[in-house]
């Protein structure tokens, strides 16, 4: 199983590198579609399966209720929040490779 995940992530990184020049132009929606959702899928979290991934899921943050871009679900309970942001941090990460 580890080798399969490794290979999926290797392919994801290659794909990411091919997008290198586009990051600064992308909207948050494009970050979700082109970066986050393929990564979730590569890790076995199908973003089209509502039993595994919920979109715009309400979470409690302190005394406020906010919507998380993605929440990963296991045993019908939320276990991880994933937020998408339009930032240049990806360019920094890829430049270090």
C-alpha positions, 0 to 999 in steps of 0.5 A: 500500500505504501508503494502505491501511495508513494507512486500516486504522490510522485505523479502528483508532484510531477503534475504540480511542477508542470503548473509552476508558472500558473500559480500566481494567476489562479483563483481560490477555486482553481487552487481547489480544483487543480491542486487540492482535489487531485491531492485528496484523490491521490491520498485516497480521499475522493472529493466526489464522495460525500461519505469521505469529503464534505465541501463548505462544511460548517465547523465551530471555531471558538464561538464562531461557526465557519465553513471549511473548504473541505472536511475529511470524514471517517466513521461518519465524523469529521477528522480533518479540515482542509482550507484553500487559499490563493497564496504564493506559498506553492511557488516557494515550496516548489522552488526548494525542490 
